[in-house]
Amino acid sequence: MVGDGAAGWPERAPYAGLVATATVQTVPYAWVAQTRGVIVTPWGNGMTAGTLLRLESDGERAIGHVVDTAAFMWLDGQRPARWTTGDEGTKSTTGLDPRLVFADVHELFAVGLRVPECRYAVGWGSGDESGECTLWLSDGVSWASADSVPGAASHDVTQHGPRRLWDEVEDAYRWWVDRGRPDVTRFGLVVGPTGQRHTLDGE
């Protein structure tokens, strides 16, 4: 077929299974409605595109969980928000070293689920071995930066826009830590006609 993959292919439905080779943030409901069996798709968010989701669909609802890590291109229309920076922001400090937030896919995925539409980038100091870096966050409207200095007790933060993205990211990271630092395979998804919700350990 040639066309919008998010729409599936209703002319030949229902299908016994569906395998997607593009990452989604939101599983298209057409996939659920057209499948009576297993849906396997890369599943990501603004922070990472790196998980593989397995769902069981009955044609009305699909339920499943992450089974592994994976990385694919984004499905058209589901790429993370464009970057925005500029304008003076509100300055503060944090006791959380920003490097902890992007240490691996597990915390990135958890943070991304709880801070929707937010993407990140890291800028490293050039020409030295200090280990200093800046974590940049953006949702296309709001932005934030958090400076990491190894060994420092506090780190400078700047935030601009209607959302305080660093505050949201810090809260999400601490939520992940408080729940025992779950890896990606403990997260799941329920997809129905009114939308989707993510789960942790099936709840």
Secondary structure, 3 states (H helix, E strand, C coil): CCCCHHHCCHHHCCEEEEECCCEECCCCHHHHHCEEEEEEEEECCCCCCCEEEEEEECCCCEEEEEEEECCCCECCCCCCCCCCCCCCCEEEEECCCHHHHHCCHHHHHHHHHHCCCCEEEEEECCCCCCCCEEEEEECCCCEEEEEECCCCCCEEEEEECCCCHHHHHHHHHHHHHHCCCCCHHHEEEEEECCEEEEEECCC
